[in-house]
Amino acid sequence: MSNIEEHGEEEWFEHYSFVVDPGQEPLRIDRWLQHKIANASRSRIQAGIEVGCVLVNDRVIKSNYKVKPNDKVRVVMPEEPRDTEVYPENIPLDIVYEDDDIIVVNKPAGMVVHPGFNNYNGTLVNALVYHFGELPQKGEHHRPGLIHRIDKDTSGLLVVGKTEKALSHLGKQFFDHSIERKYTALVWRELEEEEGTITGYLARDPKDRRKSKHFDLPEDGKIAITHYRILERFHFLTLVECELETGRTHQIRAHMSHINHPLFSDELYGGSDIKAGLNLPKFKQFVHNCFQEMPRQALHARVLGFIHPTTGEKMRFEQELPEDFRTVIDKVRSYTSQL
């Protein structure tokens, strides 16, 4: 049984707000924050300051800034995860791009991103530790270099930071929602509109803790916004591009299910049941064959764009659909062409 915390798509961030004591003597902000944030190294704090993750009185400051009484300090940092021992494993990686600061990998479906409950081996992090050794991390045991994640059974692009500065810089971009993330998804039924936006609040489904659920009120969850546009129609299915404005756990899967268009072959969200086309010839057998070809949700992280943490260059990567996804699309095209 999967756990929503291990396999979600949400970014990891910690948010801190402090007010400097009235009797505080002048002290460098990096040294002051070391005493305020548990297990945060000075180098990590300095890296965060350098890329604008620390604000004093709503202004970006430098590491040599000295706090004053009643200063209001706000910090965004990569979140402290649960302690999990990470063992290096010689697992092949599909590296799309690498330099001294970042790695972009194409994660295959079926690979868990980081060790967690019931998934201590065979993860992307185990592979990263083997191939690259030391990557920036917080605490003794961490998810080295990771800022975001995608589901175990979702394929596609992930960026990994190789330095403290890269990790902080990329983390700030995710927090600011300036990262470009586009997914290709195959969903049940035909969508009426050519494009649209799904907005709501996502939280754990109280009836099934493995899932995320859409709520209408802000007190019930975290804001989640997904933009979509149709790429191709297949009578009973629709190929769509989903662009994330936020990055919540299972966001696309939960959003598409909420509007009654669950992802094809997504067992957790009802997509492994036939939702349309039952009146079509030999349809049940056709769908069963497609499920066997791709026994996972039809979701692929196709585009990833961000600003390089050192050069300031706009980086954009695009990864074609994996073989199982392409095969199913070809089968669907062939079937619908005969209707």
Residue, then its C-alpha position, 0 to 999 in steps of 0.5 A: m500500500s502506497n503512502i501519500e507522503e512518500h509518493g507525492e509531487e509536492e515541493w519541500f519547504e519550511h517557512y519561518s517568521f521571527v521578530v527580533d527581541p527588543g533587547q537584541e544586540p547587533l548580530r549578523i543575520d546568518r549567525w542569528l538564524q543559526h540559533k533560531i533554526a535547528n540543524a541549519s548550518r551557517s553555509r546553508i543559511q548564507a546560500g539562502i540569503e544569497v538567493g533571496c530566501v531571507l527577508v528582513n522587514d520584507r526586504v532582501i538582505k546580505s549575509n553581513y546584515k546585522v539584526k536590530p530589535n523588532d526586525k521582522v525576519r521571514v525565511v523559506m528553506p528546503e524542508e527538514p525530512r524524516d531521518t532515513e538512512v540513505y545507502p548508495e546503490n548502483i542503479p542506472l540513471d537517465i541523465v538529461y543534463e549535468d554541470d557543476d551545479i545541477i543534474v536533470v534526470n528523466k525518472p522512469a515509472g516505477m522508481v520511488v524518488h526518495p527512501g521512505f516507508n516500505n521503500y528503503n532501496g532502489t530509489l532515485v536518491n540511492a542512485l544519486v548518492y552512488h553516482f555523485g557521492e556528497l550532495p547538499q543535505k540538511g541533517e545527517h540523513h536527507r534527500p540529497g539535492l532534491i527540491h521536488r518529487i514526482d509520483k512513483d508511477t509517474s515518469g519524467l523530469l526532475v532537477v537536482g541541486k549539487t551545491e548549497k547555492a543551487l539547492s536554495h536558488l531552485g527551492k526559491q523558484f519553486f516557492d515563487h511558482s516560477i518553475e515551468r512544469k508541463y505534464t502530458a496526461l491521458v484522461w477518461r472521457e472527452l473534455e468539453e473546453e479546449e483549455g481551462t483552469i482547475t482551482g481549489y484546495l487540496a488535502r488528504d482525503p479523510k476517507d482514504r488517506r492515500k489520496s488527495k481531495h479537492f476542497d472549496l474552502p481555504e481552511d480545508g487545504k492548500i491552494a492548488i492551481t492546474h491549467y490544462r489544454i487539449l492535445e488530442r481527442f479520442h472519443f472516449l479519452t482525451l490527451v491533455e497538457c497540464e501545467l502546474e502553477t502550484g505543486r501539491t501532492h497528487q495535484i493533477r491526479a486529484h484535479m482531473s478526478h475532481i472534474n470527472h476525468p480521472l487519469f487513464s489506468d490510475e487505480l487509486y483515483g478510479g482510472s482503472d475502471i472503464k468510464a466511457g465507450l462501453n457501447l463500442p465494439k470489443f471495447k472492454q478487451f481493448v482497454h484491458n490490453c491497454f491497461q496491461e501495456m501501461p499498468r500505471q497512471a498515464l502521466h508524464a512530466r514532459v517539460l521542466g524550465f527554470i533559471h540556472p542558479t549560477t549563470g542566470e540562464k533560462m533552462r528548459f528541458e523536454q522529454e518525450l513520452p516513454e515507450d509504454f505511454r507511446t504504445v497506448i496512444d498508438k493503440v488508441r489512435s488505431y482503435t478510434s480510426q476504425l470507428 
